[in-house]
């Protein structure tokens, strides 16, 4: 059964992994790879903006660590609603 909720009303979990330490050179969190502004604005973002930011965070993580995460079905599932 398809949900009648809009994408904006579906809360995405925070990307925080409780390793909250800012890199002084890059000014990003070493745990979730968000900037201070992105951390502060997460709860006010709609679901689409949050998904876009998660994609950006995956790219930042890959650039920093050289490790790419496997693609998720997050976009596909959200599009079915």
C-alpha positions, 0 to 999 in steps of 0.5 A, spaced: 500 500 500 502 506 497 503 512 503 499 518 502 504 522 505 508 527 501 516 526 501 516 533 505 513 530 511 517 524 511 522 525 516 529 522 514 534 520 520 540 525 521 546 522 518 550 524 525 554 518 527 556 521 534 563 522 532 562 530 533 569 533 532 570 538 527 576 538 522 579 545 523 582 545 516 576 543 512 571 545 517 567 539 516 565 534 522 569 528 522 563 523 523 558 525 518 562 530 513 557 536 514 559 543 515 556 547 521 551 550 517 548 543 514 548 540 521 544 546 524 539 546 518 538 539 517 531 539 521 529 545 517 530 541 510 525 538 506 526 530 504 529 532 497 534 537 500 536 532 505 537 526 500 541 531 496 545 533 502 546 525 503 549 524 496 554 530 497 556 527 504 557 521 500 562 524 495 565 528 501 567 522 505 569 518 498 574 524 497 577 524 504 577 516 505 577 514 498 572 509 500 565 509 496 559 507 499 554 502 494 548 506 491 542 506 495 535 505 493 533 511 497 531 515 491 527 509 488 523 508 494 522 515 495 519 516 488 514 511 489 510 514 494 
